[in-house]
Amino acid sequence: MNVDCRNRGATPVMERLQSRVQGNGLENVEVRSYMCFGGCHDGPNVILYPDKVWYAGVQEADADKIVDEHLKKGETVTPLTGKIDKGLEEMIFQLLDSGIF
């Protein structure tokens, strides 16, 4: 939700994710914003944790795919993955594992 990602449409993505998660009774899913995970040039970014899936270049319509395919069916939305440097992904997931974020 940093400036660059907001300029690329992060706010409607966040609002759509929150709405869809609440509307589908996904009580075990928490949607929250972070200032930055890096990868700004490929944002907006959505990270599903503890699944360790990083979605990049996410647009509002993609929020429906993330909820319907990933959160409800457990299927990765592959067209939105693989855009972020693997080293950055690994570092962010390690930070999330450690509880720093």
C-alpha positions in Angstrom: 0.0 0.0 0.0 2.9 2.3 -0.6 2.6 5.2 -3.0 3.8 3.4 -6.0 1.4 0.4 -5.6 -1.5 2.7 -4.7 -0.8 4.6 -8.0 -1.0 1.2 -9.8 -4.4 0.4 -8.2 -3.6 -1.3 -4.9 -6.5 0.4 -3.0 -9.3 -1.1 -5.2 -7.5 -4.5 -5.0 -7.4 -4.3 -1.2 -11.0 -3.3 -1.0 -12.1 -6.1 -3.4 -10.1 -8.7 -1.5 -11.6 -7.6 1.8 -15.1 -7.6 0.4 -14.8 -11.0 -1.2 -13.2 -12.6 1.8 -15.9 -11.4 4.1 -18.6 -12.2 1.5 -17.5 -15.8 1.3 -17.3 -16.5 5.0 -13.5 -17.1 4.9 -13.2 -16.6 8.6 -9.7 -18.0 8.8 -8.4 -15.5 6.2 -7.1 -12.1 7.3 -6.6 -9.4 4.7 -4.2 -6.7 5.8 -2.0 -4.1 4.2 1.7 -3.6 4.4 3.6 -0.5 3.4 6.1 -2.4 1.2 7.6 -5.8 0.5 9.8 -4.6 -2.3 8.9 -5.6 -5.8 7.3 -2.2 -6.4 8.0 -2.3 -10.1 5.7 -5.4 -10.4 3.0 -4.1 -8.0 0.4 -4.2 -6.7 1.5 -7.3 -4.9 -0.6 -9.7 -2.9 1.2 -12.3 -0.7 -0.7 -15.3 0.7 0.9 -16.5 3.8 1.5 -19.1 5.1 1.0 -20.5 1.6 4.1 -18.5 0.5 2.6 -17.5 -2.8 3.4 -14.0 -4.2 1.0 -12.5 -6.7 2.3 -9.5 -8.6 0.7 -7.1 -11.0 -2.6 -7.8 -9.3 -5.6 -5.8 -10.6 -9.0 -5.5 -9.0 -10.5 -8.3 -11.2 -7.7 -10.6 -10.1 -8.9 -10.3 -6.5 -11.9 -12.5 -7.6 -9.5 -15.1 -9.1 -7.4 -15.1 -5.9 -10.4 -15.7 -3.7 -12.2 -18.2 -6.0 -9.2 -20.2 -7.1 -6.7 -19.9 -4.3 -8.5 -19.3 -1.1 -11.6 -21.4 -1.9 -10.0 -24.2 -4.0 -6.4 -24.1 -3.0 -5.2 -23.6 -6.6 -2.5 -21.1 -7.4 -3.3 -18.4 -10.0 -0.2 -19.0 -12.0 -0.4 -16.1 -14.4 0.1 -13.8 -11.4 3.2 -15.6 -10.1 6.9 -15.8 -11.1 7.3 -12.1 -11.6 9.3 -11.3 -8.5 13.0 -12.0 -8.0 13.3 -15.3 -6.2 15.9 -13.9 -3.8 13.4 -11.2 -2.8 10.6 -13.7 -2.4 12.7 -15.9 -0.2 13.9 -13.0 2.0 10.3 -11.7 2.5 9.0 -15.2 3.3 11.9 -15.7 5.8 10.9 -12.4 7.5 7.3 -13.5 7.6 8.3 -16.8 9.1 10.3 -15.0 11.8 7.4 -12.9 12.8 9.1 -9.6 12.0 6.2 -8.5 9.7 
